[in-house]
Each structure stands twice: as structure tokens, then as C-alpha cells.
Amino acid sequence: MTEEKAQQTNIDPLKPYKGRFATRDRLPEQGRSMDEIVAELALMAEEEDAKWKTGKVSGTFYHAGDRHREFLNRAFSFFSHINTIQFDLCPSMARFESEIIAMTAKMLNGEAARANGPSDTVCGTVTSGGSESIAMAMKVYRDHARAEKGITRPEVIMPRTAHPAFNKAGEYFRITIVPVPVGPPDYRVDPAAVASMITENTVAIVGSAGNYPYGLIDPIDALSDIARERGIGLHVDGCLGGFILPWVEKLGYSVPPFDFRLPGVTSISADTHKFGFTLKGTSVVLYRNPGLTGDAVDRLREQMIDAIPMRRMGRP
């Protein structure tokens, strides 16, 4: 149902089902039939799909065609019941994750990282979305700086145009987020302004490729130089552009450098569930080398095995 039609029929466009379907606030004494439930879901899906299929919705739906979506739904149906952390019982999950990470790393020129140093072997993880990818990267910088430099009051410098997930991560992990204003002439972050805000507590700086308000790519090459000179991390948020820019470049268009070809880039997030056209929600976060992430996962695994002997363990 379109918003115009909803208004004509006095239906709240934000709550179009109020009064049309029964509202339940407790488990029913008697369940409903599967056919009835599916019919209700199908009706809601049909009405909601009609909105974004007009082509007037931006940044919410990423659609590669009905045939592709049907394929994704079919593939997912084989594993919808799987506990993804139990790699021993479900080794397919380990295969899927490792291949996704490897392919994304290659797309973002992870091989160039190794050319800069033998310890630079890109690694990463699949997350539940761009916000988690950003949060995990911020936690990595916090923990690494604490372990290597003794920093206990970490700061991360980011453009005001960066994704709000950085602010969330700051609250979650007690990282002070230092925003850098942007403005005319091009609304990209000013590298000199970033450099001027670096302190002894700065653990990382942030650049977007591209950012959410304008779709612009920050001057990642200049930020890379700053990060290298000051010995701090540089996270590139490619949640929007990560799965577009490499292919735009392959088509022969000029794309500002933003990936692991730049020696100061130490992590990148890229959303598979946006222009990677996977099901919601998945994303990938990549790190320039395993040394950034430390041995936290291995230590947790050992603690769990020691505490629960003779128990089959998956990845924590």
C-alpha cells in the first residue's frame, strides 16, 4: 500500500497493520495454522515490497533481481537452523567464512599489503553488519594500543560525516570519539585538521569510502601517510563503497586509492549485504595483519576448554 493510498484511507503509514490484523501480547491458547500465518506474511511482504520497487528508496534495499533473491533464499534454507559458531558440527560455516574473507581481501588488494612487509597478511572475520564490523575494528585498536603502548584512555579521530556506528563503538568500548568538522569546498575531511587533533592517546583515525551523507571518498592516501608517520591505525569504512569502487576502477574510471595498496591502511570494513547483494545481515572486516587482533580468541578458546573438559568446542 502506497503512502498516498494509506492517507486516503486514514491508515497510519508507519503502522499500516493496526486494526487490520489481530495484535497479540501473549502466547495464544491455540496456535494458528501454517497456511494462515504464511498468508498474512505474504500480504505484508507484497505491500512493503511495492514501496521500494518504485525505485524511490535509497540506502535501505540492495536488490540484484528477483531471480537472485530466490537463489539466496533457497541457499539459506539449507542452513537456517545452523548454529554458526559450532564449526566442528557445521564445518561448512568455516568454509563459507574463510572463502568470503579471502575473496573480499583479494578484491581490496590484500596482496599488496604483503608486498609492504612479511608480517602483513590480511585476515578478518564475517560480522552481522557494518555496525559490528566498525565496532570490532575499534575494539581491536583499543586493545592493541593498551597492550602495546599502555594507552588506557583511547581516542579515535573521525570525520563528522563518518557512520554513527563509530559513536556507538565509542560508548560501548569507552573510546573517546574526536569528530573533525567538514565543509566547503568539497566536504571531505581535511587531513591537516586530522593531524592537528592527534594526541598521545590517539589509537586510530578514520576515513570513509564513501561516506553516508554525500557518498564522498575521503583523502585516504593523505590519511595513510599521517597514520604511518604517527604510528597509529587507519580504518577505512567501505561499508557502502567497498563492493562498488573496485569494480568501478576495473571499468576504467578514476577511483581515489582507499584500500590495502596504501601502506597506512590497517583495517577496512565492507558490507556484503549492501552491494555484495547477500542476504541481510552480513559484513566483512579486514585487518592488515594478525598482530593487530592479538591472541584474544585463542585465549578465550583455551579458557573454555579448560573449564569444560571433554566438551566439543566451536569457535567462541
Rosetta blueprint (number, residue, H / E / L):
1 M L
2 T L
3 E H
4 E H
5 K H
6 A H
7 Q H
8 Q H
9 T L
10 N L
11 I L
12 D L
13 P L
14 L L
15 K L
16 P L
17 Y L
18 K E
19 G L
20 R L
21 F E
22 A L
23 T L
24 R L
25 D L
26 R L
27 L L
28 P L
29 E L
30 Q L
31 G L
32 R L
33 S L
34 M H
35 D H
36 E H
37 I H
38 V H
39 A H
40 E H
41 L H
42 A H
43 L H
44 M H
45 A H
46 E H
47 E H
48 E H
49 D H
50 A H
51 K H
52 W H
53 K L
54 T L
55 G L
56 K L
57 V L
58 S L
59 G L
60 T L
61 F L
62 Y L
63 H L
64 A L
65 G L
66 D H
67 R H
68 H H
69 R H
70 E H
71 F H
72 L H
73 N H
74 R H
75 A H
76 F H
77 S H
78 F L
79 F L
80 S L
81 H L
82 I L
83 N L
84 T L
85 I L
86 Q L
87 F L
88 D L
89 L L
90 C L
91 P H
92 S H
93 M H
94 A H
95 R H
96 F H
97 E H
98 S H
99 E H
100 I H
101 I H
102 A H
103 M H
104 T H
105 A H
106 K H
107 M H
108 L L
109 N L
110 G H
111 E H
112 A H
113 A H
114 R H
115 A H
116 N H
117 G L
118 P L
119 S L
120 D L
121 T L
122 V L
123 C E
124 G E
125 T E
126 V E
127 T E
128 S L
129 G L
130 G H
131 S H
132 E H
133 S H
134 I H
135 A H
136 M H
137 A H
138 M H
139 K H
140 V H
141 Y H
142 R H
143 D H
144 H H
145 A H
146 R H
147 A H
148 E H
149 K H
150 G L
151 I L
152 T L
153 R L
154 P L
155 E E
156 V E
157 I E
158 M E
159 P E
160 R L
161 T L
162 A L
163 H L
164 P L
165 A H
166 F H
167 N H
168 K H
169 A H
170 G H
171 E H
172 Y H
173 F H
174 R L
175 I L
176 T E
177 I E
178 V E
179 P E
180 V E
181 P L
182 V L
183 G L
184 P L
185 P L
186 D L
187 Y L
188 R L
189 V L
190 D L
191 P H
192 A H
193 A H
194 V H
195 A H
196 S H
197 M L
198 I L
199 T L
200 E L
201 N L
202 T E
203 V E
204 A E
205 I E
206 V E
207 G E
208 S E
209 A E
210 G L
211 N L
212 Y L
213 P L
214 Y L
215 G L
216 L L
217 I E
218 D L
219 P L
220 I H
221 D H
222 A H
223 L H
224 S H
225 D H
226 I H
227 A H
228 R H
229 E H
230 R H
231 G L
232 I L
233 G E
234 L E
235 H E
236 V E
237 D E
238 G L
239 C L
240 L L
241 G L
242 G L
243 F L
244 I L
245 L H
246 P H
247 W H
248 V H
249 E H
250 K H
251 L L
252 G L
253 Y L
254 S L
255 V L
256 P L
257 P L
258 F L
259 D L
260 F L
261 R L
262 L L
263 P L
264 G L
265 V L
266 T L
267 S E
268 I E
269 S E
270 A E
271 D L
272 T L
273 H L
274 K L
275 F L
276 G L
277 F L
278 T L
279 L L
280 K L
281 G L
282 T L
283 S E
284 V E
285 V E
286 L E
287 Y E
288 R L
289 N L
290 P H
291 G H
292 L H
293 T L
294 G L
295 D L
296 A H
297 V H
298 D H
299 R H
300 L H
301 R H
302 E H
303 Q H
304 M H
305 I H
306 D H
307 A H
308 I L
309 P L
310 M L
311 R L
312 R L
313 M L
314 G L
315 R L
316 P L
